[in-house]
Amino acid sequence: MASDHTISQSEIRDLTARFTDAVNRRAPKELADLFTENGEWHVPGVPAATGREAISAVLHGLLKNFERLIQLTHSGHVDVAGDMATATWYITENAEDADGNAFAFTGVYTDNLVRTEEGWRFASRSFAFLQRAKPGSPTRWYPHPRAESA
C-alpha cells in the first residue's frame, strides 16, 4: 500500500503535468486554478502575478506573443513535509511569433506547494531561465538559481 508521502508526490507530479498541459492548450483559467487563491507566479520580465485572476491574465498576455508554443516538463523532484511541499522541475519551451521568428529556451521552476481542500496547489511558482536562444542566433546561458558557488 502506498504511503501518504508517495501519494502526495504523485499528486504533485500530476499537478505539474496539468500546468504544462494548460500552457500547451492555451488555457489560462485552467492554469490559474492550479494555484491557491492567493498563489504567486513569477516569470522573468513580467510583474509577479498574485491570485488566480492575475495569473490567468499573465498567461493570456504571454500567449498573445506567440502563434505557436509547446512546453515540455522534464525531470524534477518533490519534497513533501506534511501539508506543504517544495519541488523543482526542468522545462524546455519552443515558440514562434506571428512573424515566424523562432524562440527556444530551457529553464527551471522552483515551487512551494500546499495541500488544500481542492488537493495540492501551487502557493508560489518561480521560473528562471537556464538557457535562451533564437535559432540561428547565439545562445544565451544563465546560472542555475540554486547553484552552489564554484
Secondary structure, DSSP 8 states (H G I E B T S, - for coil): ---HHHHHHHHHHHHHHHHHHHHHTT-HHHHHTTEEEEEEEEETTEEEEESHHHHHHHHHHHHHT-SEEEEEEEEEEEEEETTEEEEEEEEEEEEE-TT--EEEEEEEEEEEEEEETTEEEEEEEEEEEEEEE-TTS--EE---TT----
